[in-house]
Amino acid sequence: MSEETTHQLDIVEIQKILPHRYPMLLIDRVLDYVPGEKVVAKKNVSVNEAFFQGHFPGNPVMPGVLIVEAMAQAGAIALLTVPEFKGKTAYFGGMNKVKFRQMVKPGDTLRLEVTLDKIRGNAGLGHGVAYVDDHKVCSGDLTFMIG
């Protein structure tokens, strides 16, 4: 019986892979990943996030576009841990069939699960799902370009 190895990354290791920094780094920890295949990451949503000052006063809600960006950053981890892409930048190439199902509020923890369905040349296609607890809050297809 073989045991599967869990690959985790803390914030210091994430910053060695992704070029994003505050306020645009939206991944706090990688719980597991398989290079070129999948990633599970998390984002702790804090009331101290700058976007909550204007979205919306008295009713803080994480902007949907930032949830999708967090999924894209998680997917970039799966892509940029492939040896041939090490040290490169993954750009967000597009999104399709994105659906929002529930609001994300301060105090929530987003669990981001992204699978890469296809990598061809310098482009990748994947599917992401964001959860709070076990509730799906967002899902969609993502396109990545390696620069």
C-alpha positions in Angstrom: 0.0 0.0 0.0 1.5 3.3 -1.0 0.9 6.6 0.7 0.3 9.7 -1.3 2.6 12.6 -0.5 1.0 15.9 0.3 2.9 18.9 -1.2 2.3 22.1 0.9 3.6 25.6 0.4 3.7 28.4 2.9 3.6 32.1 2.0 7.4 32.4 1.6 7.4 29.5 -0.8 4.4 30.8 -2.7 6.2 34.2 -3.2 9.1 32.3 -4.8 6.6 31.0 -7.5 4.1 33.9 -8.0 5.2 37.4 -8.7 2.2 38.9 -6.9 2.6 41.0 -3.7 0.3 42.9 -1.5 -2.4 43.9 -2.2 -2.7 41.5 -5.1 -1.4 38.3 -3.6 -4.6 36.3 -2.9 -3.2 32.9 -1.8 -2.1 32.4 1.8 -1.2 28.7 1.7 -1.1 25.8 -0.7 -2.5 22.6 1.0 -1.6 20.3 -1.8 -0.5 20.3 -5.5 0.6 18.1 -8.3 2.7 20.0 -10.8 0.9 20.4 -14.1 -2.3 18.8 -12.8 -4.0 20.3 -9.7 -3.8 22.5 -6.7 -5.7 23.1 -3.5 -5.0 26.4 -1.8 -6.6 28.7 0.7 -7.2 32.4 1.2 -8.1 33.8 4.6 -10.5 36.7 4.0 -9.9 39.4 6.5 -11.9 42.6 7.2 -8.5 44.4 6.9 -8.4 43.8 3.1 -8.3 47.2 1.3 -11.2 46.3 -1.0 -13.6 46.1 1.9 -13.3 49.9 2.4 -15.4 50.5 -0.7 -17.1 47.1 -1.4 -19.4 47.8 0.4 -19.4 50.1 3.5 -21.5 48.6 6.2 -21.9 45.3 4.1 -18.4 44.0 3.3 -18.5 41.5 0.4 -15.4 40.2 -1.4 -15.6 41.2 -5.1 -16.3 38.3 -7.4 -13.5 39.3 -9.7 -11.0 38.8 -6.9 -12.4 35.4 -6.1 -11.7 34.5 -9.7 -8.3 36.0 -9.5 -7.6 33.9 -6.4 -8.6 30.8 -8.4 -6.3 31.9 -11.2 -3.4 32.4 -8.8 -3.9 28.9 -7.4 -4.0 27.5 -10.9 -0.8 29.4 -11.7 0.9 27.5 -8.8 0.0 24.2 -10.5 1.4 25.5 -13.8 4.5 27.2 -12.6 5.7 24.2 -10.5 6.2 22.3 -13.8 10.0 22.3 -14.3 9.9 23.9 -17.8 7.9 26.8 -16.5 9.9 27.5 -13.3 10.7 31.2 -12.9 8.2 32.3 -15.6 5.0 34.3 -15.1 1.5 32.8 -15.7 -0.9 35.5 -17.1 -4.6 35.2 -16.9 -5.7 34.6 -20.4 -9.5 34.4 -20.0 -12.4 32.9 -18.1 -15.5 31.1 -19.2 -18.7 29.8 -17.6 -18.0 31.6 -14.3 -20.8 31.4 -11.8 -21.1 33.0 -8.4 -23.3 31.2 -5.9 -22.7 32.8 -2.5 -21.2 36.0 -1.1 -17.8 35.8 0.6 -17.5 37.9 3.8 -14.8 38.8 6.2 -13.9 35.8 8.4 -14.4 33.3 5.6 -11.7 31.0 4.4 -11.8 30.3 0.7 -10.6 26.9 -0.4 -9.5 27.1 -4.0 -9.4 23.9 -6.1 -8.0 24.1 -9.6 -7.4 21.3 -12.0 -5.4 21.8 -15.2 -7.2 20.1 -18.1 -4.8 20.8 -20.9 -1.3 22.3 -21.3 -0.2 23.0 -24.9 2.9 25.1 -25.6 2.7 28.2 -23.4 -1.0 28.0 -22.7 -3.1 26.0 -20.2 -6.8 25.4 -19.6 -8.2 24.6 -16.2 -11.3 24.5 -14.1 -11.5 26.2 -10.7 -13.9 25.9 -7.8 -13.9 28.1 -4.7 -15.6 26.9 -1.5 -16.3 28.4 1.9 -16.6 25.5 4.3 -18.3 22.9 2.0 -20.4 25.4 0.1 -19.4 26.2 -3.5 -19.2 29.9 -3.9 -17.7 30.3 -7.4 -16.7 28.1 -10.3 -15.4 28.6 -13.8 -13.0 27.7 -16.6 -9.7 29.5 -16.7 -7.1 30.1 -19.4 -3.5 30.7 -18.6 -0.6 32.1 -20.8 3.0 31.6 -19.8 5.2 34.7 -20.4 
